Amino acid sequence: MHALEIPLTAELERLAAAGLTRHRQRLDSPCGTRAVVEGRAMLAFASNDYLGLAAHPEIARALADGALTWGAGSGASHLVSGHLRPHAALETRLAAFTGFARCLTFSTGYLANLAVTPTLAAGRDDAIFADRLNHASLIDAAQLSRAGHHRYPHGDMATLERLLAASTAKTKVIVSDAVFSMDGDLAPLPELFALAERFDAWLVIDDAHGFGVLGEEGRGSLAHCGVVSTQTPAHPRILLMGTLGKAAGVGGAFVAGSEIAIEYLSQKARSYIFTTAQPPAVAIALIKSLELLQAGDERRAHLQSLIRQLQAGCADLPWQLLPSQTAIQPLMVGDNEKALALSQSLWERGLWVAAIRPPTVPAGTARLRISLSAAHTHDDVAALIAALQALA
């Protein structure tokens, strides 16, 4: 062992002793509820493919046709020579779909979040106000900024109001997940918008887990809460980040906002300027995905019926489901090793449900993150409930 590796080994041993080691599972099949994992057939409740579109044949065909027409890569960043017609078409469709004036596309949601907050709040006389349970990419974005970083307790609007009232910052930016990825609950978006209005702040919303699932035609959490609608276009102070590899079933992300705000990001956001654009075939696939999202009311209704079935079936278990109206249904266990043991017991029964432990969630709140999909059947959910009841 090289001397440089000694502290790394010690940290790896500490993670293992605390039950925090993570392992990749190799899928031998396309993403779906019926997965072949390391050669074993499993009923999967572990992905973010909320509408079952990741392996949809129409999207796959659009991706293949797009590659044959536009090639495999974009060749450069958007601002150099990598902004192809499919990228422009996708951005136009996304802006109209979400109710914003304009949008930019990114290769990942992480890059999209890194583009927004540090660009809006770039100086030491600016301030960021962030929910304590925000996604890691939002936390990292705030830390990249030179602005002051104020974290308020999860969903605590009274504390946020006090922080905003006490702030003398030149630019204020409120940052929140819409649907929190490990709890499945929805941020109080109308209240956040009202505070942004009152204190003249930007409102940055990460709708990774609501886009495609919530709102009219799957337009997302802002539409679901009435902050944005087809009759009420988005306010210029709102910037929306949405990912395209979850409910949309493909990959990438976008940031939507006003014409001025998006132009500003395109000129100033480092993770946009210095990143090669996605392959144009991905944009072609996403245009098809948007068509399926808009026509997906039956899928979303089925997903809601599965959520109700799971919640009713788990009501008497010793582990509590957190209240969530989304596809994310966290089953609280508490102890790391117990969460791992429960996940392993389900695995042995042919059910794949991920155990989530710190630092992804706070210490003492290890859980199973049950991810439902419109591709699941009621029999699938019944099988999971029966296994949990047997293990209880």
Secondary structure as UniProt FT lines:
FT   HELIX           3..5
FT   HELIX           6..17
FT   TURN            18..19
FT   STRAND          34..37
FT   TURN            38..39
FT   STRAND          40..44
FT   TURN            50..51
FT   TURN            54..55
FT   HELIX           57..70
FT   HELIX           78..82
FT   HELIX           85..98
FT   STRAND          102..106
FT   HELIX           109..120
FT   TURN            124..125
FT   STRAND          127..131
FT   TURN            132..133
FT   HELIX           136..144
FT   STRAND          148..152
FT   TURN            154..155
FT   HELIX           157..166
FT   STRAND          172..177
FT   TURN            181..183
FT   HELIX           189..198
FT   TURN            199..200
FT   STRAND          202..206
FT   TURN            208..213
FT   HELIX           216..218
FT   HELIX           221..224
FT   TURN            225..226
FT   TURN            236..237
FT   STRAND          238..243
FT   TURN            247..248
FT   STRAND          253..257
FT   HELIX           259..268
FT   HELIX           270..273
FT   HELIX           280..294
FT   HELIX           297..313
FT   TURN            314..316
FT   STRAND          320..321
FT   STRAND          328..334
FT   HELIX           336..348
FT   TURN            349..350
FT   STRAND          351..352
FT   STRAND          354..356
FT   TURN            358..359
FT   TURN            363..364
FT   STRAND          366..371
FT   TURN            374..375
FT   HELIX           378..391
//
